[in-house]
Amino acid sequence: MLFTWQPNPHVEFNAAGKVLLRQDADALVAYNFGLGLSHDFERQLTIRPEIGILTNPGEAGYYRHLSLALSMPWGK
């Protein structure tokens, strides 16, 4: 994750980037932007929608992807 910004106690904005190295194929680059939505990040379920772009720097075009995750604190 590159950064997380929390403008208020119930919302987080996240940005991340990564390079995917593959054997016998070009490397891919991905950029992801997401949200965290929760009443209490330390004690309750968090909903995490995300949108991203996957590119091959050696070719034109890109792939868009969407995801939805749930996270919950454990061990407290």
mmJSON file of the N, C-alpha and C atoms, coordinates in Angstrom:
{"data_MODEL":{"atom_site":{
"group_PDB":["ATOM","ATOM","ATOM","ATOM","ATOM","ATOM","ATOM","ATOM","ATOM","ATOM","ATOM","ATOM","ATOM","ATOM","ATOM","ATOM","ATOM","ATOM","ATOM","ATOM","ATOM","ATOM","ATOM","ATOM","ATOM","ATOM","ATOM","ATOM","ATOM","ATOM","ATOM","ATOM","ATOM","ATOM","ATOM","ATOM","ATOM","ATOM","ATOM","ATOM","ATOM","ATOM","ATOM","ATOM","ATOM","ATOM","ATOM","ATOM","ATOM","ATOM","ATOM","ATOM","ATOM","ATOM","ATOM","ATOM","ATOM","ATOM","ATOM","ATOM","ATOM","ATOM","ATOM","ATOM","ATOM","ATOM","ATOM","ATOM","ATOM","ATOM","ATOM","ATOM","ATOM","ATOM","ATOM","ATOM","ATOM","ATOM","ATOM","ATOM","ATOM","ATOM","ATOM","ATOM","ATOM","ATOM","ATOM","ATOM","ATOM","ATOM","ATOM","ATOM","ATOM","ATOM","ATOM","ATOM","ATOM","ATOM","ATOM","ATOM","ATOM","ATOM","ATOM","ATOM","ATOM","ATOM","ATOM","ATOM","ATOM","ATOM","ATOM","ATOM","ATOM","ATOM","ATOM","ATOM","ATOM","ATOM","ATOM","ATOM","ATOM","ATOM","ATOM","ATOM","ATOM","ATOM","ATOM","ATOM","ATOM","ATOM","ATOM","ATOM","ATOM","ATOM","ATOM","ATOM","ATOM","ATOM","ATOM","ATOM","ATOM","ATOM","ATOM","ATOM","ATOM","ATOM","ATOM","ATOM","ATOM","ATOM","ATOM","ATOM","ATOM","ATOM","ATOM","ATOM","ATOM","ATOM","ATOM","ATOM","ATOM","ATOM","ATOM","ATOM","ATOM","ATOM","ATOM","ATOM","ATOM","ATOM","ATOM","ATOM","ATOM","ATOM","ATOM","ATOM","ATOM","ATOM","ATOM","ATOM","ATOM","ATOM","ATOM","ATOM","ATOM","ATOM","ATOM","ATOM","ATOM","ATOM","ATOM","ATOM","ATOM","ATOM","ATOM","ATOM","ATOM","ATOM","ATOM","ATOM","ATOM","ATOM","ATOM","ATOM","ATOM","ATOM","ATOM","ATOM","ATOM","ATOM","ATOM","ATOM","ATOM","ATOM","ATOM","ATOM","ATOM","ATOM","ATOM","ATOM","ATOM","ATOM","ATOM","ATOM","ATOM","ATOM","ATOM","ATOM"],
"id":[1,2,3,4,5,6,7,8,9,10,11,12,13,14,15,16,17,18,19,20,21,22,23,24,25,26,27,28,29,30,31,32,33,34,35,36,37,38,39,40,41,42,43,44,45,46,47,48,49,50,51,52,53,54,55,56,57,58,59,60,61,62,63,64,65,66,67,68,69,70,71,72,73,74,75,76,77,78,79,80,81,82,83,84,85,86,87,88,89,90,91,92,93,94,95,96,97,98,99,100,101,102,103,104,105,106,107,108,109,110,111,112,113,114,115,116,117,118,119,120,121,122,123,124,125,126,127,128,129,130,131,132,133,134,135,136,137,138,139,140,141,142,143,144,145,146,147,148,149,150,151,152,153,154,155,156,157,158,159,160,161,162,163,164,165,166,167,168,169,170,171,172,173,174,175,176,177,178,179,180,181,182,183,184,185,186,187,188,189,190,191,192,193,194,195,196,197,198,199,200,201,202,203,204,205,206,207,208,209,210,211,212,213,214,215,216,217,218,219,220,221,222,223,224,225,226,227,228],
"type_symbol":["N","C","C","N","C","C","N","C","C","N","C","C","N","C","C","N","C","C","N","C","C","N","C","C","N","C","C","N","C","C","N","C","C","N","C","C","N","C","C","N","C","C","N","C","C","N","C","C","N","C","C","N","C","C","N","C","C","N","C","C","N","C","C","N","C","C","N","C","C","N","C","C","N","C","C","N","C","C","N","C","C","N","C","C","N","C","C","N","C","C","N","C","C","N","C","C","N","C","C","N","C","C","N","C","C","N","C","C","N","C","C","N","C","C","N","C","C","N","C","C","N","C","C","N","C","C","N","C","C","N","C","C","N","C","C","N","C","C","N","C","C","N","C","C","N","C","C","N","C","C","N","C","C","N","C","C","N","C","C","N","C","C","N","C","C","N","C","C","N","C","C","N","C","C","N","C","C","N","C","C","N","C","C","N","C","C","N","C","C","N","C","C","N","C","C","N","C","C","N","C","C","N","C","C","N","C","C","N","C","C","N","C","C","N","C","C","N","C","C","N","C","C","N","C","C","N","C","C"],
"label_atom_id":["N","CA","C","N","CA","C","N","CA","C","N","CA","C","N","CA","C","N","CA","C","N","CA","C","N","CA","C","N","CA","C","N","CA","C","N","CA","C","N","CA","C","N","CA","C","N","CA","C","N","CA","C","N","CA","C","N","CA","C","N","CA","C","N","CA","C","N","CA","C","N","CA","C","N","CA","C","N","CA","C","N","CA","C","N","CA","C","N","CA","C","N","CA","C","N","CA","C","N","CA","C","N","CA","C","N","CA","C","N","CA","C","N","CA","C","N","CA","C","N","CA","C","N","CA","C","N","CA","C","N","CA","C","N","CA","C","N","CA","C","N","CA","C","N","CA","C","N","CA","C","N","CA","C","N","CA","C","N","CA","C","N","CA","C","N","CA","C","N","CA","C","N","CA","C","N","CA","C","N","CA","C","N","CA","C","N","CA","C","N","CA","C","N","CA","C","N","CA","C","N","CA","C","N","CA","C","N","CA","C","N","CA","C","N","CA","C","N","CA","C","N","CA","C","N","CA","C","N","CA","C","N","CA","C","N","CA","C","N","CA","C","N","CA","C","N","CA","C","N","CA","C","N","CA","C","N","CA","C","N","CA","C","N","CA","C"],
"label_alt_id":[null,null,null,null,null,null,null,null,null,null,null,null,null,null,null,null,null,null,null,null,null,null,null,null,null,null,null,null,null,null,null,null,null,null,null,null,null,null,null,null,null,null,null,null,null,null,null,null,null,null,null,null,null,null,null,null,null,null,null,null,null,null,null,null,null,null,null,null,null,null,null,null,null,null,null,null,null,null,null,null,null,null,null,null,null,null,null,null,null,null,null,null,null,null,null,null,null,null,null,null,null,null,null,null,null,null,null,null,null,null,null,null,null,null,null,null,null,null,null,null,null,null,null,null,null,null,null,null,null,null,null,null,null,null,null,null,null,null,null,null,null,null,null,null,null,null,null,null,null,null,null,null,null,null,null,null,null,null,null,null,null,null,null,null,null,null,null,null,null,null,null,null,null,null,null,null,null,null,null,null,null,null,null,null,null,null,null,null,null,null,null,null,null,null,null,null,null,null,null,null,null,null,null,null,null,null,null,null,null,null,null,null,null,null,null,null,null,null,null,null,null,null,null,null,null,null,null,null],
"label_comp_id":["MET","MET","MET","LEU","LEU","LEU","PHE","PHE","PHE","THR","THR","THR","TRP","TRP","TRP","GLN","GLN","GLN","PRO","PRO","PRO","ASN","ASN","ASN","PRO","PRO","PRO","HIS","HIS","HIS","VAL","VAL","VAL","GLU","GLU","GLU","PHE","PHE","PHE","ASN","ASN","ASN","ALA","ALA","ALA","ALA","ALA","ALA","GLY","GLY","GLY","LYS","LYS","LYS","VAL","VAL","VAL","LEU","LEU","LEU","LEU","LEU","LEU","ARG","ARG","ARG","GLN","GLN","GLN","ASP","ASP","ASP","ALA","ALA","ALA","ASP","ASP","ASP","ALA","ALA","ALA","LEU","LEU","LEU","VAL","VAL","VAL","ALA","ALA","ALA","TYR","TYR","TYR","ASN","ASN","ASN","PHE","PHE","PHE","GLY","GLY","GLY","LEU","LEU","LEU","GLY","GLY","GLY","LEU","LEU","LEU","SER","SER","SER","HIS","HIS","HIS","ASP","ASP","ASP","PHE","PHE","PHE","GLU","GLU","GLU","ARG","ARG","ARG","GLN","GLN","GLN","LEU","LEU","LEU","THR","THR","THR","ILE","ILE","ILE","ARG","ARG","ARG","PRO","PRO","PRO","GLU","GLU","GLU","ILE","ILE","ILE","GLY","GLY","GLY","ILE","ILE","ILE","LEU","LEU","LEU","THR","THR","THR","ASN","ASN","ASN","PRO","PRO","PRO","GLY","GLY","GLY","GLU","GLU","GLU","ALA","ALA","ALA","GLY","GLY","GLY","TYR","TYR","TYR","TYR","TYR","TYR","ARG","ARG","ARG","HIS","HIS","HIS","LEU","LEU","LEU","SER","SER","SER","LEU","LEU","LEU","ALA","ALA","ALA","LEU","LEU","LEU","SER","SER","SER","MET","MET","MET","PRO","PRO","PRO","TRP","TRP","TRP","GLY","GLY","GLY","LYS","LYS","LYS"],
"label_asym_id":["A","A","A","A","A","A","A","A","A","A","A","A","A","A","A","A","A","A","A","A","A","A","A","A","A","A","A","A","A","A","A","A","A","A","A","A","A","A","A","A","A","A","A","A","A","A","A","A","A","A","A","A","A","A","A","A","A","A","A","A","A","A","A","A","A","A","A","A","A","A","A","A","A","A","A","A","A","A","A","A","A","A","A","A","A","A","A","A","A","A","A","A","A","A","A","A","A","A","A","A","A","A","A","A","A","A","A","A","A","A","A","A","A","A","A","A","A","A","A","A","A","A","A","A","A","A","A","A","A","A","A","A","A","A","A","A","A","A","A","A","A","A","A","A","A","A","A","A","A","A","A","A","A","A","A","A","A","A","A","A","A","A","A","A","A","A","A","A","A","A","A","A","A","A","A","A","A","A","A","A","A","A","A","A","A","A","A","A","A","A","A","A","A","A","A","A","A","A","A","A","A","A","A","A","A","A","A","A","A","A","A","A","A","A","A","A","A","A","A","A","A","A","A","A","A","A","A","A"],
"label_entity_id":["1","1","1","1","1","1","1","1","1","1","1","1","1","1","1","1","1","1","1","1","1","1","1","1","1","1","1","1","1","1","1","1","1","1","1","1","1","1","1","1","1","1","1","1","1","1","1","1","1","1","1","1","1","1","1","1","1","1","1","1","1","1","1","1","1","1","1","1","1","1","1","1","1","1","1","1","1","1","1","1","1","1","1","1","1","1","1","1","1","1","1","1","1","1","1","1","1","1","1","1","1","1","1","1","1","1","1","1","1","1","1","1","1","1","1","1","1","1","1","1","1","1","1","1","1","1","1","1","1","1","1","1","1","1","1","1","1","1","1","1","1","1","1","1","1","1","1","1","1","1","1","1","1","1","1","1","1","1","1","1","1","1","1","1","1","1","1","1","1","1","1","1","1","1","1","1","1","1","1","1","1","1","1","1","1","1","1","1","1","1","1","1","1","1","1","1","1","1","1","1","1","1","1","1","1","1","1","1","1","1","1","1","1","1","1","1","1","1","1","1","1","1","1","1","1","1","1","1"],
"label_seq_id":[1,1,1,2,2,2,3,3,3,4,4,4,5,5,5,6,6,6,7,7,7,8,8,8,9,9,9,10,10,10,11,11,11,12,12,12,13,13,13,14,14,14,15,15,15,16,16,16,17,17,17,18,18,18,19,19,19,20,20,20,21,21,21,22,22,22,23,23,23,24,24,24,25,25,25,26,26,26,27,27,27,28,28,28,29,29,29,30,30,30,31,31,31,32,32,32,33,33,33,34,34,34,35,35,35,36,36,36,37,37,37,38,38,38,39,39,39,40,40,40,41,41,41,42,42,42,43,43,43,44,44,44,45,45,45,46,46,46,47,47,47,48,48,48,49,49,49,50,50,50,51,51,51,52,52,52,53,53,53,54,54,54,55,55,55,56,56,56,57,57,57,58,58,58,59,59,59,60,60,60,61,61,61,62,62,62,63,63,63,64,64,64,65,65,65,66,66,66,67,67,67,68,68,68,69,69,69,70,70,70,71,71,71,72,72,72,73,73,73,74,74,74,75,75,75,76,76,76],
"pdbx_PDB_ins_code":[null,null,null,null,null,null,null,null,null,null,null,null,null,null,null,null,null,null,null,null,null,null,null,null,null,null,null,null,null,null,null,null,null,null,null,null,null,null,null,null,null,null,null,null,null,null,null,null,null,null,null,null,null,null,null,null,null,null,null,null,null,null,null,null,null,null,null,null,null,null,null,null,null,null,null,null,null,null,null,null,null,null,null,null,null,null,null,null,null,null,null,null,null,null,null,null,null,null,null,null,null,null,null,null,null,null,null,null,null,null,null,null,null,null,null,null,null,null,null,null,null,null,null,null,null,null,null,null,null,null,null,null,null,null,null,null,null,null,null,null,null,null,null,null,null,null,null,null,null,null,null,null,null,null,null,null,null,null,null,null,null,null,null,null,null,null,null,null,null,null,null,null,null,null,null,null,null,null,null,null,null,null,null,null,null,null,null,null,null,null,null,null,null,null,null,null,null,null,null,null,null,null,null,null,null,null,null,null,null,null,null,null,null,null,null,null,null,null,null,null,null,null,null,null,null,null,null,null],
"Cartn_x":[0.852,0.0,0.902,0.599,1.386,0.979,-0.341,-0.78,-2.223,-2.568,-3.945,-4.234,-5.371,-5.8,-7.168,-7.326,-8.585,-9.161,-10.064,-10.611,-11.563,-12.148,-12.992,-12.945,-13.508,-13.385,-14.075,-14.842,-15.607,-15.181,-14.23,-13.833,-12.309,-11.767,-10.358,-10.259,-9.288,-8.946,-7.581,-7.446,-6.204,-5.735,-4.415,-3.822,-2.649,-2.498,-1.415,-0.964,0.248,0.787,1.629,1.751,2.592,3.083,4.177,4.739,4.638,4.064,3.911,4.981,5.941,7.022,6.637,6.722,6.313,7.453,7.559,8.548,8.099,9.01,8.746,7.645,7.445,6.422,6.808,6.196,6.45,5.95,6.602,6.126,4.861,3.965,2.734,2.78,2.107,2.051,0.589,0.285,-1.093,-1.146,-2.236,-2.53,-3.92,-4.07,-5.355,-5.728,-7.016,-7.559,-8.783,-8.859,-9.97,-10.442,-11.505,-12.119,-12.209,-12.216,-12.587,-13.747,-14.84,-16.041,-16.432,-16.474,-16.79,-17.248,-18.031,-18.39,-17.221,-16.409,-15.258,-14.236,-13.165,-12.184,-11.502,-11.371,-10.658,-11.528,-12.862,-13.742,-14.815,-15.088,-16.209,-15.787,-16.694,-16.512,-16.267,-15.342,-15.049,-15.336,-16.055,-16.324,-15.266,-14.641,-13.526,-13.708,-14.435,-14.506,-13.205,-12.842,-11.594,-11.745,-11.07,-10.993,-9.518,-9.169,-7.772,-7.58,-6.342,-5.936,-4.696,-4.698,-3.564,-3.038,-1.74,-1.157,0.059,0.328,1.582,2.341,3.419,4.109,4.595,4.757,5.226,4.122,2.875,1.742,0.769,-0.063,-1.102,-2.3,-3.059,-4.279,-4.072,-5.173,-5.155,-6.411,-6.404,-7.565,-8.029,-9.32,-9.884,-10.431,-10.338,-10.922,-11.566,-12.582,-13.305,-13.282,-13.244,-13.33,-14.036,-14.504,-15.155,-14.644,-14.12,-13.583,-14.226,-14.192,-14.631,-13.452,-13.191,-12.137,-12.687,-12.119,-12.594,-11.404,-11.288,-10.18,-10.319,-9.192,-9.171,-8.275,-8.561,-7.678,-7.747,-8.844,-8.953,-10.042],
"Cartn_y":[-1.163,0.0,1.232,2.16,3.39,4.373,4.524,5.416,5.122,5.525,5.492,6.851,7.413,8.697,8.501,8.934,8.777,10.162,10.672,12.015,12.122,10.991,10.966,9.564,9.323,8.025,6.86,7.116,6.054,5.763,6.527,6.38,6.408,5.471,5.477,5.474,6.19,6.126,5.453,4.496,3.747,3.793,3.815,3.704,2.738,1.923,0.945,0.725,0.274,-0.089,-1.334,-2.094,-3.285,-3.649,-4.38,-4.918,-6.433,-7.059,-8.51,-9.084,-9.784,-10.386,-11.821,-12.169,-13.505,-14.167,-15.492,-16.229,-16.287,-16.101,-16.227,-15.303,-14.16,-13.206,-11.807,-10.802,-9.417,-9.156,-8.236,-7.789,-6.955,-7.008,-6.224,-5.223,-4.091,-3.055,-2.809,-2.749,-2.526,-1.333,-0.58,0.546,0.307,0.414,0.175,1.354,1.675,2.731,2.172,2.367,1.777,2.626,2.137,2.761,1.739,2.217,1.425,2.132,1.417,2.005,1.194,1.836,1.129,2.113,1.61,2.422,2.504,1.424,1.38,0.404,0.906,0.067,-0.926,-0.6,-1.465,-2.55,-2.432,-3.393,-4.022,-3.467,-3.955,-4.288,-4.914,-5.274,-4.027,-4.132,-3.043,-3.513,-2.723,-2.994,-2.258,-2.966,-2.391,-2.564,-1.636,-1.661,-1.113,-1.627,-1.214,-1.233,-0.316,-0.294,-0.241,-0.875,-0.886,-0.956,-0.733,-0.795,-1.683,-2.613,-3.498,-3.205,-2.925,-2.588,-3.456,-3.615,-4.191,-3.032,-2.559,-1.375,-1.514,-2.731,-2.933,-2.937,-2.795,-2.845,-1.711,-1.395,-0.375,-0.996,-0.174,-0.634,-1.013,-1.37,-1.73,-2.544,-3.179,-3.905,-3.204,-2.995,-2.453,-3.616,-3.488,-4.512,-3.857,-4.513,-4.089,-5.234,-4.904,-5.945,-5.394,-6.305,-5.962,-6.93,-6.403,-7.235,-6.84,-7.764,-7.523,-7.83,-6.975,-7.249,-7.047,-7.828,-7.793,-8.005,-7.241,-7.443,-8.779,-9.416,-10.695,-10.59,-11.398,-11.531,-10.436,-9.694,-8.652,-8.998],
"Cartn_z":[0.0,0.0,0.0,-0.847,-0.904,0.179,0.36,1.424,1.804,3.008,3.501,4.112,3.753,4.292,4.917,6.161,6.887,7.185,6.315,6.51,7.695,8.102,9.297,9.885,11.067,11.728,11.011,9.963,9.311,7.88,7.324,5.921,5.801,4.999,4.628,3.105,2.561,1.145,1.043,0.127,-0.032,-1.481,-1.659,-2.992,-2.905,-3.936,-3.963,-5.395,-5.528,-6.826,-6.675,-7.762,-7.704,-9.09,-9.107,-10.336,-10.239,-11.248,-11.283,-12.208,-11.638,-12.411,-12.737,-14.023,-14.456,-15.221,-15.106,-15.882,-17.334,-18.239,-19.683,-20.187,-19.551,-20.0,-19.519,-20.112,-19.714,-18.297,-17.63,-16.319,-16.51,-15.543,-15.556,-14.41,-14.583,-13.551,-13.202,-11.9,-11.449,-10.503,-10.61,-9.715,-9.146,-7.836,-7.183,-6.293,-6.286,-5.439,-4.736,-3.415,-2.686,-1.526,-0.916,0.256,1.376,2.583,3.743,4.414,4.641,5.243,6.469,7.641,8.878,9.954,10.885,12.055,13.026,13.087,13.986,13.4,12.801,12.12,13.055,14.332,15.267,15.879,15.77,16.448,15.574,14.401,13.593,12.168,11.463,10.067,9.216,8.263,7.333,5.912,5.144,3.734,2.923,1.959,1.204,-0.306,-0.954,-2.419,-3.016,-4.2,-4.833,-6.352,-7.011,-8.471,-8.842,-9.948,-10.341,-11.836,-12.23,-13.629,-13.705,-14.648,-14.897,-16.295,-16.415,-17.715,-18.001,-19.268,-19.73,-20.36,-19.729,-20.24,-21.681,-22.17,-23.531,-24.577,-24.156,-25.08,-24.793,-25.763,-25.578,-24.858,-24.169,-23.517,-22.063,-21.424,-20.007,-19.695,-18.534,-18.017,-16.749,-16.611,-15.373,-14.549,-13.245,-12.386,-11.164,-10.664,-9.465,-8.467,-7.192,-6.173,-4.942,-4.139,-2.878,-1.824,-0.744,0.328,1.65,2.576,3.95,4.856,5.821,6.793,8.195,9.109,10.489,11.417,12.486,13.423,14.162,14.422,15.137,16.363,17.357,18.501,19.545,19.589,20.62,21.59],
"occupancy":[1.0,1.0,1.0,1.0,1.0,1.0,1.0,1.0,1.0,1.0,1.0,1.0,1.0,1.0,1.0,1.0,1.0,1.0,1.0,1.0,1.0,1.0,1.0,1.0,1.0,1.0,1.0,1.0,1.0,1.0,1.0,1.0,1.0,1.0,1.0,1.0,1.0,1.0,1.0,1.0,1.0,1.0,1.0,1.0,1.0,1.0,1.0,1.0,1.0,1.0,1.0,1.0,1.0,1.0,1.0,1.0,1.0,1.0,1.0,1.0,1.0,1.0,1.0,1.0,1.0,1.0,1.0,1.0,1.0,1.0,1.0,1.0,1.0,1.0,1.0,1.0,1.0,1.0,1.0,1.0,1.0,1.0,1.0,1.0,1.0,1.0,1.0,1.0,1.0,1.0,1.0,1.0,1.0,1.0,1.0,1.0,1.0,1.0,1.0,1.0,1.0,1.0,1.0,1.0,1.0,1.0,1.0,1.0,1.0,1.0,1.0,1.0,1.0,1.0,1.0,1.0,1.0,1.0,1.0,1.0,1.0,1.0,1.0,1.0,1.0,1.0,1.0,1.0,1.0,1.0,1.0,1.0,1.0,1.0,1.0,1.0,1.0,1.0,1.0,1.0,1.0,1.0,1.0,1.0,1.0,1.0,1.0,1.0,1.0,1.0,1.0,1.0,1.0,1.0,1.0,1.0,1.0,1.0,1.0,1.0,1.0,1.0,1.0,1.0,1.0,1.0,1.0,1.0,1.0,1.0,1.0,1.0,1.0,1.0,1.0,1.0,1.0,1.0,1.0,1.0,1.0,1.0,1.0,1.0,1.0,1.0,1.0,1.0,1.0,1.0,1.0,1.0,1.0,1.0,1.0,1.0,1.0,1.0,1.0,1.0,1.0,1.0,1.0,1.0,1.0,1.0,1.0,1.0,1.0,1.0,1.0,1.0,1.0,1.0,1.0,1.0,1.0,1.0,1.0,1.0,1.0,1.0,1.0,1.0,1.0,1.0,1.0,1.0],
"B_iso_or_equiv":[0.0,0.0,0.0,0.0,0.0,0.0,0.0,0.0,0.0,0.0,0.0,0.0,0.0,0.0,0.0,0.0,0.0,0.0,0.0,0.0,0.0,0.0,0.0,0.0,0.0,0.0,0.0,0.0,0.0,0.0,0.0,0.0,0.0,0.0,0.0,0.0,0.0,0.0,0.0,0.0,0.0,0.0,0.0,0.0,0.0,0.0,0.0,0.0,0.0,0.0,0.0,0.0,0.0,0.0,0.0,0.0,0.0,0.0,0.0,0.0,0.0,0.0,0.0,0.0,0.0,0.0,0.0,0.0,0.0,0.0,0.0,0.0,0.0,0.0,0.0,0.0,0.0,0.0,0.0,0.0,0.0,0.0,0.0,0.0,0.0,0.0,0.0,0.0,0.0,0.0,0.0,0.0,0.0,0.0,0.0,0.0,0.0,0.0,0.0,0.0,0.0,0.0,0.0,0.0,0.0,0.0,0.0,0.0,0.0,0.0,0.0,0.0,0.0,0.0,0.0,0.0,0.0,0.0,0.0,0.0,0.0,0.0,0.0,0.0,0.0,0.0,0.0,0.0,0.0,0.0,0.0,0.0,0.0,0.0,0.0,0.0,0.0,0.0,0.0,0.0,0.0,0.0,0.0,0.0,0.0,0.0,0.0,0.0,0.0,0.0,0.0,0.0,0.0,0.0,0.0,0.0,0.0,0.0,0.0,0.0,0.0,0.0,0.0,0.0,0.0,0.0,0.0,0.0,0.0,0.0,0.0,0.0,0.0,0.0,0.0,0.0,0.0,0.0,0.0,0.0,0.0,0.0,0.0,0.0,0.0,0.0,0.0,0.0,0.0,0.0,0.0,0.0,0.0,0.0,0.0,0.0,0.0,0.0,0.0,0.0,0.0,0.0,0.0,0.0,0.0,0.0,0.0,0.0,0.0,0.0,0.0,0.0,0.0,0.0,0.0,0.0,0.0,0.0,0.0,0.0,0.0,0.0,0.0,0.0,0.0,0.0,0.0,0.0],
"pdbx_formal_charge":[null,null,null,null,null,null,null,null,null,null,null,null,null,null,null,null,null,null,null,null,null,null,null,null,null,null,null,null,null,null,null,null,null,null,null,null,null,null,null,null,null,null,null,null,null,null,null,null,null,null,null,null,null,null,null,null,null,null,null,null,null,null,null,null,null,null,null,null,null,null,null,null,null,null,null,null,null,null,null,null,null,null,null,null,null,null,null,null,null,null,null,null,null,null,null,null,null,null,null,null,null,null,null,null,null,null,null,null,null,null,null,null,null,null,null,null,null,null,null,null,null,null,null,null,null,null,null,null,null,null,null,null,null,null,null,null,null,null,null,null,null,null,null,null,null,null,null,null,null,null,null,null,null,null,null,null,null,null,null,null,null,null,null,null,null,null,null,null,null,null,null,null,null,null,null,null,null,null,null,null,null,null,null,null,null,null,null,null,null,null,null,null,null,null,null,null,null,null,null,null,null,null,null,null,null,null,null,null,null,null,null,null,null,null,null,null,null,null,null,null,null,null,null,null,null,null,null,null],
"auth_seq_id":[1,1,1,2,2,2,3,3,3,4,4,4,5,5,5,6,6,6,7,7,7,8,8,8,9,9,9,10,10,10,11,11,11,12,12,12,13,13,13,14,14,14,15,15,15,16,16,16,17,17,17,18,18,18,19,19,19,20,20,20,21,21,21,22,22,22,23,23,23,24,24,24,25,25,25,26,26,26,27,27,27,28,28,28,29,29,29,30,30,30,31,31,31,32,32,32,33,33,33,34,34,34,35,35,35,36,36,36,37,37,37,38,38,38,39,39,39,40,40,40,41,41,41,42,42,42,43,43,43,44,44,44,45,45,45,46,46,46,47,47,47,48,48,48,49,49,49,50,50,50,51,51,51,52,52,52,53,53,53,54,54,54,55,55,55,56,56,56,57,57,57,58,58,58,59,59,59,60,60,60,61,61,61,62,62,62,63,63,63,64,64,64,65,65,65,66,66,66,67,67,67,68,68,68,69,69,69,70,70,70,71,71,71,72,72,72,73,73,73,74,74,74,75,75,75,76,76,76],
"auth_comp_id":["MET","MET","MET","LEU","LEU","LEU","PHE","PHE","PHE","THR","THR","THR","TRP","TRP","TRP","GLN","GLN","GLN","PRO","PRO","PRO","ASN","ASN","ASN","PRO","PRO","PRO","HIS","HIS","HIS","VAL","VAL","VAL","GLU","GLU","GLU","PHE","PHE","PHE","ASN","ASN","ASN","ALA","ALA","ALA","ALA","ALA","ALA","GLY","GLY","GLY","LYS","LYS","LYS","VAL","VAL","VAL","LEU","LEU","LEU","LEU","LEU","LEU","ARG","ARG","ARG","GLN","GLN","GLN","ASP","ASP","ASP","ALA","ALA","ALA","ASP","ASP","ASP","ALA","ALA","ALA","LEU","LEU","LEU","VAL","VAL","VAL","ALA","ALA","ALA","TYR","TYR","TYR","ASN","ASN","ASN","PHE","PHE","PHE","GLY","GLY","GLY","LEU","LEU","LEU","GLY","GLY","GLY","LEU","LEU","LEU","SER","SER","SER","HIS","HIS","HIS","ASP","ASP","ASP","PHE","PHE","PHE","GLU","GLU","GLU","ARG","ARG","ARG","GLN","GLN","GLN","LEU","LEU","LEU","THR","THR","THR","ILE","ILE","ILE","ARG","ARG","ARG","PRO","PRO","PRO","GLU","GLU","GLU","ILE","ILE","ILE","GLY","GLY","GLY","ILE","ILE","ILE","LEU","LEU","LEU","THR","THR","THR","ASN","ASN","ASN","PRO","PRO","PRO","GLY","GLY","GLY","GLU","GLU","GLU","ALA","ALA","ALA","GLY","GLY","GLY","TYR","TYR","TYR","TYR","TYR","TYR","ARG","ARG","ARG","HIS","HIS","HIS","LEU","LEU","LEU","SER","SER","SER","LEU","LEU","LEU","ALA","ALA","ALA","LEU","LEU","LEU","SER","SER","SER","MET","MET","MET","PRO","PRO","PRO","TRP","TRP","TRP","GLY","GLY","GLY","LYS","LYS","LYS"],
"auth_asym_id":["A","A","A","A","A","A","A","A","A","A","A","A","A","A","A","A","A","A","A","A","A","A","A","A","A","A","A","A","A","A","A","A","A","A","A","A","A","A","A","A","A","A","A","A","A","A","A","A","A","A","A","A","A","A","A","A","A","A","A","A","A","A","A","A","A","A","A","A","A","A","A","A","A","A","A","A","A","A","A","A","A","A","A","A","A","A","A","A","A","A","A","A","A","A","A","A","A","A","A","A","A","A","A","A","A","A","A","A","A","A","A","A","A","A","A","A","A","A","A","A","A","A","A","A","A","A","A","A","A","A","A","A","A","A","A","A","A","A","A","A","A","A","A","A","A","A","A","A","A","A","A","A","A","A","A","A","A","A","A","A","A","A","A","A","A","A","A","A","A","A","A","A","A","A","A","A","A","A","A","A","A","A","A","A","A","A","A","A","A","A","A","A","A","A","A","A","A","A","A","A","A","A","A","A","A","A","A","A","A","A","A","A","A","A","A","A","A","A","A","A","A","A","A","A","A","A","A","A"],
"auth_atom_id":["N","CA","C","N","CA","C","N","CA","C","N","CA","C","N","CA","C","N","CA","C","N","CA","C","N","CA","C","N","CA","C","N","CA","C","N","CA","C","N","CA","C","N","CA","C","N","CA","C","N","CA","C","N","CA","C","N","CA","C","N","CA","C","N","CA","C","N","CA","C","N","CA","C","N","CA","C","N","CA","C","N","CA","C","N","CA","C","N","CA","C","N","CA","C","N","CA","C","N","CA","C","N","CA","C","N","CA","C","N","CA","C","N","CA","C","N","CA","C","N","CA","C","N","CA","C","N","CA","C","N","CA","C","N","CA","C","N","CA","C","N","CA","C","N","CA","C","N","CA","C","N","CA","C","N","CA","C","N","CA","C","N","CA","C","N","CA","C","N","CA","C","N","CA","C","N","CA","C","N","CA","C","N","CA","C","N","CA","C","N","CA","C","N","CA","C","N","CA","C","N","CA","C","N","CA","C","N","CA","C","N","CA","C","N","CA","C","N","CA","C","N","CA","C","N","CA","C","N","CA","C","N","CA","C","N","CA","C","N","CA","C","N","CA","C","N","CA","C","N","CA","C","N","CA","C","N","CA","C","N","CA","C","N","CA","C"],
"pdbx_PDB_model_num":[1,1,1,1,1,1,1,1,1,1,1,1,1,1,1,1,1,1,1,1,1,1,1,1,1,1,1,1,1,1,1,1,1,1,1,1,1,1,1,1,1,1,1,1,1,1,1,1,1,1,1,1,1,1,1,1,1,1,1,1,1,1,1,1,1,1,1,1,1,1,1,1,1,1,1,1,1,1,1,1,1,1,1,1,1,1,1,1,1,1,1,1,1,1,1,1,1,1,1,1,1,1,1,1,1,1,1,1,1,1,1,1,1,1,1,1,1,1,1,1,1,1,1,1,1,1,1,1,1,1,1,1,1,1,1,1,1,1,1,1,1,1,1,1,1,1,1,1,1,1,1,1,1,1,1,1,1,1,1,1,1,1,1,1,1,1,1,1,1,1,1,1,1,1,1,1,1,1,1,1,1,1,1,1,1,1,1,1,1,1,1,1,1,1,1,1,1,1,1,1,1,1,1,1,1,1,1,1,1,1,1,1,1,1,1,1,1,1,1,1,1,1,1,1,1,1,1,1]
}}}
